[in-house]
Amino acid sequence: MTSPDIISTKAPGLAWARILPAVLGLGVLVYAFTSNGYVVTVVGFAAIYGLLCTGLNFFMGFTGQASFGQNAFAALGSYGSAILCTDYNVEPVLALVMTMVFSGLVALVVGYPTLRLRGHYLAMATFALGLITYEISVEWTDLTQGYMGYSGIPPLSLGPFQAQTDKQQLAVILVVLALGVLAAVRLRGSRFGRACRAIAGSEAAAGALGIPVARYKLISFVIAAVYASAAGSLFAHFVGFISPEVFGTTMVVQSFTMLYLGGIGTIAGPLIGAVVVSVLPELMRGLKDYQNIGYLVLLLAILIYAPKGVVGLLDSLSGKWRR
């Protein structure tokens, strides 16, 4: 059985199925860099969510676990960067790295007892983690400013280089996203990645083969948390303002929609899903009062007729083309 991400170069039908998303993605980037600030903002949000979903995909798609708490680590990254940069004058890139390390440690401490749960118990535990973090961001006003939000967050910079314009910040975000995707590709093809996929297939069988299931699940959870923290930091620097509403249940729903719409368990799926979910509402603004209805109907149609996501649909079409 061929993995969705392993494509034979001898099959022309499979080749265009991989080239088409890359061409469309390149077209979106070219359009963003040649357009106004609003388009750049939409594409920037899509790239940030793409990074968030890439980490979530590693835990849910490759390891086969359930997590509704990615918003918690995104909030840690976002508020961590905001506090370090505005109150302590830490360089944004250094603040991003520091919050990634801190979020990874929090995930290690929280995940050790939590990941002993399975199925919907694990899902509810991670969901509670997100709710607790949200309530802390609302109530701990001395640290987070509550609903007033945290403003004055500086743009991304490294030494003398400062990404002052929206397009410069988008370029930096895309570089971080590319590094994150490259790391996911390398991890997926490593011995650790193969072990995670074995756990996704059957935890009992993986344990019988000598794979330390609990340890690998915990490492996968930490990796997902680090990705979410990086996405949260990028969001804070890109927008310059954060508030608790950003990290509520809406973020959880959006990330799940992007992941399943693009294709869970694939490398390109989270990126495609993030672009589709971010761009579709903008393309349907002409419907005015019926915009939300049309958007939801289109999403449901894609999920119903392409249950494996856009990547799965392209693979299916390429298989028919080859036959």
N, C-alpha and C positions, 0 to 999 in steps of 0.2 A: 504494500500500500504506500503510495507516494505522499509525503508530507506536503501541506499546502505551500510551504516556503521553499521546497526543493523542486526546481523546475529543470526539465531536460532541455538543453539548448537545441536538441534535434527536433523538437516539436514546434513548428511555426505557430500553431494555434495557441500554444501556451506562452509563446514569446510576446505576442501582442497583448495578452491578458495582463502581463507585468509591465509592459512598456506604456500602455494606455494610462494607468494611474500616475505614473511618473511624469508623463507629458502633461497631463491635466494639472498636476501639482506644480510643475514648472511654470505653466501658463498662469496659474493663480499668483505665484510669486512675482512674475514679470508684471502682471497687472497691478499688483499691490505697490511695487516700487516705482511705477509710472503713474500712480493715481494720487488722490488727495489723502489727507490724514485719516479720514473715517475708514476707508478701505484698509489702510495699514493697521488700524486698531483692530478691525475684525479679524484680519489674518494673524495678527499678533496673539489675540485671544485663542484662535484655533491652534497655533503652534504651542502655546502654553498648555492648553488642554491635551494636545497630542503628547506632550511630555508626561503629564499626569497619568494619562491612560496607558502609556507605554509601561510605566511602573506597575499600574494596576493589572495590566495584562500579564505581567510576569507572575504575579501571585495567583490570579484567577484563571488565566488561559493556559499557562505553562505548568503550574503546580496544581490546578484544579481545586482551589479553595475559594471561599466566599468572603468578601470584605466590603462592608458598608462604611468604613471609617477613614477613607483616604482624605476626606475633608479635614479631619483632625490634624494630620501631618502637613497638609497644605496651609492650614492656619498657623501652625507652629513656625513653618518657614517664612510665611508672610509677616507675622508679627515680630518674629525674631529679627528679620532683616530691618524692619521699620525701627525697632527699638535700638538696635546696635548702630544703625547709620545716623538716626536723628539725635539720639541722646548721648552716644559715645563716639560719634564721628569715625566709625569704622568704615573702611573701604567697602563698597557694595559687593565686590566679588569675594572678598574675605568674609563678609557677613553671610553671603550665600553659602559658602563652604562650611562655616561654623554652624549655621542652622541645620545644614544637612547632617553634620556629625551629631548634633544634639537630637535631631528627630530620629536618627538611627538608634541612638542610645535609648530614647523613650520607647521606640518600637521593640527593642530588645527586652526591656523591662516589662512592658505591657504584654508583649506577645508570648513570653515564656509560659505564663499560666493560661492565657486566653486560647492559644493554639492547641491546647489539649482537648478543646471542644471540637465538635464536628457538625457538619450540615447546617441546619437553620439555627442551632445554638451558637455556632461560631459567627454566623451572620448577625444575629441579634447582639452578641457581645461587641462586635466591631461597630455596629450601629450606635450602641450606647456610648462607645468611646467618642464618636463624632458628636453626639448630643452633649456630652459632658464638656468637651472642648468648646463647643459653641456657647454653652452657658457661662463658662469661665470668661470667654472673650466679651460677653455682655456684662457680667456682674463685676469683674475685677477692673473697675474703671480707672483706678490709680495707675494701672499698667497698660491697659488697652484702650482707654478713653471711651469704652462702651459703645453705645449707638452713635456717639459723636464722631467716631472714627479716628484714624491716625492719618494725619496729613503731613505734607512737607517731606515726603520720602524722596531722596535724591535719585536721579536716573542712574543706570548702570555705568560704571566707570572702572578703569584699571590703570592706576598710576596717572600719567598725563593724558591718557585717552579717556574722553567722556562722550557717551552716546547722548548727545543733546537732543537731536531730532527724533521723531517717531520712526523714521526709516532706519536710522542708525541703531536704535534700540531693537527694532525688528531683526536687523542683521545679527545682533548679538544673541537674541533669543533663538534664531535659527541655528546658529553655531552650537549653542548649548543643546538644542534638540537633536542636532546631527550627532553630537558626541553621545547623547543618551541612547539614541537608536543604535549606534555602532556598538556601544557597550552591551545592549540587549541582544544584538546579533551574536556577539562573541560569547556571552553567557549562555545563550540558548544552544549553541553548538558545543559547549564545553561538557566535561563529564558531569559537572553539577547540573547543567541544564537538562541533560539526558535523564539524570536521576529524578529531577523535578517532573519531567513528563511521565516517567514511570509511576511516580506517586499519583499523578493525575489519573492515570489509567486504573490503578488499584493500589491502595495503601498497604493492604495485606500482602499482595504479591511483591511489592517493592521491599517491604520489610523482610520477607522470606529470602530475598536476594541479597540481603545484608546492607541495604540502604538505610542510613539513620533517618527515618522519616521525620521525627519530631524536630531534629536539628535542621534539616533541609527546609522544612516548612517555615521555621523561624527565620532562617537566613533569607528566604524568599520574601517574607513579610517585611523584613528590615529593608531589603532592596526596594520594595514598593514604597515604603515610607520615605526613603531618601529621594526617590523620584518626585513624590508628591511635595516634599519640602522644597526642592529646587523649583518646581512649578509655582509654588506659593511665593517664593522670594522673587521670581521673575515677574509675577503679577504685581507685586507691591512696587517694584521699581518701574515697571512699565506704566502703571496708572498714576503712581504718586500718592495714592490714597487708598486706604482699606477700611472696612467696617465689618462687623459680624455677619451681616446679611449675605456677604459673598460666600461664606463658608457654611451655609446652612444645608438643608436637605436638597436644595436645588442643584448644588454641585454634585451630590451623590447621584441624583437622577440623570443629570447631563452626562456624567462620566460613564455610567452604565449604558446609556443610550448610544454614546459614541463607540464604546467598546463592542457592543453586540451588533450595531449597525455596520461598522467597518469589517468586523470579523475577528472574534475572540480566538486567541491562540495563534495568531499570525503576526508577523512583524509590521506589515503595512496596514493592517486593520485599524489599529488605534489612530493612526495618522489620517487615514481616509475618513473614518467616522468623525474625527474632530473637525475636519474641513467641511464635511457635508452638514453636520449639525450647526456649525457656526455660520455657514454661508447661506443655507436654505432660507432661513427667515428673512434675510436681506433680499433675496431674489423674489420673495413672495409679498413684498410690501405693497405691490400694486393691487393686491386683493383687498387692502384696507381692512374693513370689519371682518372679513372672512380669512384673514391671514393665518390666525392660529388654527382655525379649522382645517384649512388647506394643508398647513404644515404637518399637523397631526395625522391627517389622512394619508399623506405621502409617506410619512415615517412608518405608519402601520402597514401600508402596502409593501414597503421594502422588507420589513421584518417578517411579514406573512409569506411573501413569495421568494424571499431570499433569507431563509432562517439561519444560514451560515454567514450572513453579512455580504457586503459588497465583494470582498475578496473571494468568498465561496461562490458567489454568482458568476464572477469573471472566470474562475476555474471551471465551473460547469459549462459556461458558454464556450470556453476554449476547448474543452473536451469534445463537445459536439462538433465544433469546427474541425478538429483533428480527425474525428471519425468520418 
